[in-house]
């Protein structure tokens, strides 16, 4: 597929990479079916010094082994029966990454709806979007981006990026308060969206 994004930005600062991912289009080609969405919500996890990260303190287990790849790989883990997808940043000695929490559906909405067995609220959470895109831990954990199965492409530009606390890490002491969740402000395709959508769903164009 043409038009792949240059993903070299992932090798630098994880917080900057997280913000830069907003608006990028994730495209999957699985079982001959194409689906895609523009990234609306992410969370950064800063590895060794981040108590909420799977690699805090240098922990290395069978579950998190793929977090120790270099930037541009994906790490898929399971939680409560759902698959959650992270894009790795930096290099192997800095096992950090960005959790993709929300996307705005674009290509193949009917395929996403079929995979999710519903017509709306398809991608407003990390487990929802992986199911909609067809990403599974047993098949895709550890693969590289832009490999023909999952492609990252330039997409849309957020009008305003908002930083908030991360979701679902209430037991992680000081890490609870880190403003490492970034959203396209006013886009309804995010976790726990409330209020009214912004003009153009928060995109500049």
PEFEN-V503351 format. One record per residue. N is the residue number from 1. RES is the residue in one small letter. PHI is phi in degrees with one decimal (none if undefined). OMEGA is omega in whole degrees, -180 to 180 (none if undefined). NEAR is the number of other C-alpha atoms within 10 Angstrom. Layout:
# PEFEN-V503351
n=(N	N)
res=(RES	RES)
phi=(PHI	PHI)
omega=(OMEGA	OMEGA)
near=(NEAR	NEAR)
This chain:
# PEFEN-V503351
n=(1	2	3	4	5	6	7	8	9	10	11	12	13	14	15	16	17	18	19	20	21	22	23	24	25	26	27	28	29	30	31	32	33	34	35	36	37	38	39	40	41	42	43	44	45	46	47	48	49	50	51	52	53	54	55	56	57	58	59	60	61	62	63	64	65	66	67	68	69	70	71	72	73	74	75	76	77	78	79	80	81	82	83	84	85	86	87	88	89	90	91	92	93	94	95	96	97	98	99	100	101	102	103	104	105	106	107	108	109	110	111	112	113	114	115	116	117	118	119	120	121	122	123	124	125	126	127	128	129	130	131	132	133	134	135	136	137	138	139	140	141	142	143	144	145	146	147	148	149	150	151	152	153	154	155	156	157	158	159	160	161	162	163	164	165	166	167	168	169	170	171	172	173	174	175	176	177	178	179	180	181	182	183	184	185	186	187	188	189	190	191	192	193	194	195	196	197	198	199	200	201	202	203	204	205)
res=(x	x	x	x	x	x	x	x	x	x	x	x	x	x	x	x	x	x	x	x	x	x	x	x	x	x	x	x	x	x	x	x	x	x	x	x	x	x	x	x	x	x	x	x	x	x	x	x	x	x	x	x	x	x	x	x	x	x	x	x	x	x	x	x	x	x	x	x	x	x	x	x	x	x	x	x	x	x	x	x	x	x	x	x	x	x	x	x	x	x	x	x	x	x	x	x	x	x	x	x	x	x	x	x	x	x	x	x	x	x	x	x	x	x	x	x	x	x	x	x	x	x	x	x	x	x	x	x	x	x	x	x	x	x	x	x	x	x	x	x	x	x	x	x	x	x	x	x	x	x	x	x	x	x	x	x	x	x	x	x	x	x	x	x	x	x	x	x	x	x	x	x	x	x	x	x	x	x	x	x	x	x	x	x	x	x	x	x	x	x	x	x	x	x	x	x	x	x	x	x	x	x	x	x	x)
phi=(none	-81.5	79.1	-64.9	-75.6	-73.6	-97.3	-63.3	-62.8	-70.5	-81.7	-100.0	-63.4	-67.7	-66.0	-67.2	-62.6	-59.9	-65.1	-69.1	-72.5	-62.5	96.5	-63.3	-100.0	-91.7	-121.9	-115.1	-121.2	-130.9	54.1	76.3	-117.4	-100.6	-137.4	-159.3	-162.9	-89.1	-68.5	-114.6	-152.5	-140.5	-134.0	-92.2	-127.6	-98.5	59.3	-57.4	-104.0	-110.7	-60.8	-87.1	-83.5	-67.1	-107.5	-52.9	72.1	84.2	-54.7	-135.1	-132.7	-61.0	-67.8	-100.1	-51.0	-73.1	-70.7	-95.3	-79.1	-86.1	-55.0	92.5	-95.5	-114.5	-122.8	-115.4	-124.4	-107.5	-143.9	53.1	82.8	-112.6	-92.2	-123.5	-113.5	-118.3	-97.7	-78.0	-122.2	57.6	-117.6	-59.1	-75.8	-126.2	-74.0	-120.6	-167.7	-125.6	-78.4	-87.0	-101.8	-156.4	-138.3	-97.2	-56.2	-131.0	-84.6	68.9	-61.1	-69.4	-69.3	-58.8	-62.2	-65.4	-65.1	-92.5	56.1	-162.7	-101.9	-138.0	50.9	-82.5	-140.3	-96.8	165.7	-64.8	-77.3	-66.5	-71.5	-66.7	-65.6	-64.0	-86.8	83.4	-85.8	-131.2	-61.5	-69.5	-102.0	-122.4	-59.7	93.4	-77.4	-88.2	-68.0	56.3	-109.2	96.7	-96.6	-126.8	-118.9	-105.4	-129.8	-59.8	-133.4	-121.7	-113.6	-65.1	-73.2	-139.0	-102.6	-111.9	-103.7	-139.8	-68.8	-74.7	-106.0	78.4	-124.8	-64.0	-102.0	-99.8	50.7	-62.4	-66.3	-57.7	-93.4	-66.2	-83.6	-105.6	-102.0	-125.1	-131.9	-78.2	-59.9	87.7	-87.5	-75.5	-91.0	-135.9	-63.7	56.4	-66.3	-134.1	90.8	-105.2	-68.1	-73.1	-57.2	60.2	57.3	88.3	-96.1	-69.2	-150.9)
omega=(-177	175	178	176	171	-175	-179	179	-179	-175	-176	-176	-175	179	177	178	180	179	-178	179	-179	-179	176	-180	173	179	175	174	-175	-179	178	-178	180	173	179	174	178	-176	-177	-172	180	171	178	177	-168	164	-166	-175	-176	-174	180	-178	178	-178	180	178	180	177	178	-177	177	-178	-173	-175	-176	174	-177	168	177	-177	177	172	175	178	180	177	-179	176	180	177	-179	175	179	-172	176	169	-178	178	175	-176	-170	-179	176	-175	-178	-179	-178	176	176	-173	-178	173	174	-175	178	-179	171	-178	-180	176	177	-179	178	179	-178	-178	177	-174	-178	-178	-171	-165	-175	179	-173	178	179	-174	178	178	179	-179	180	-179	-179	-177	-174	-179	-166	179	176	-179	179	170	177	-177	-178	176	178	-178	174	-177	174	-175	-175	-178	178	174	179	174	-180	178	180	172	177	-174	170	180	-170	-177	-170	173	-173	-177	179	-172	-179	-180	-173	174	-178	-178	168	-173	178	177	-176	-177	178	179	171	-179	177	178	-177	177	176	175	-180	180	175	178	176	-178	none)
near=(12	7	9	14	16	11	16	12	18	25	16	13	13	24	21	12	22	26	24	17	26	25	23	20	25	25	24	25	18	14	8	7	12	18	21	25	24	25	27	34	31	27	26	29	30	23	23	18	15	19	19	23	21	23	23	17	12	15	13	15	11	6	12	15	16	21	29	22	22	22	25	23	22	25	26	26	21	14	9	6	8	16	21	24	24	25	25	32	32	21	16	14	12	21	28	32	32	26	21	24	28	30	31	24	24	14	18	18	19	14	16	27	17	13	16	20	11	11	11	11	17	26	27	22	20	22	23	22	28	26	19	25	28	23	22	17	16	11	10	16	21	21	17	20	20	21	13	12	18	24	20	21	21	16	17	17	18	25	16	13	18	15	18	13	15	20	13	9	14	12	10	13	10	11	19	18	13	15	15	23	22	24	27	27	20	24	23	22	25	24	18	9	12	10	7	10	14	14	11	12	19	21	19	11	10)
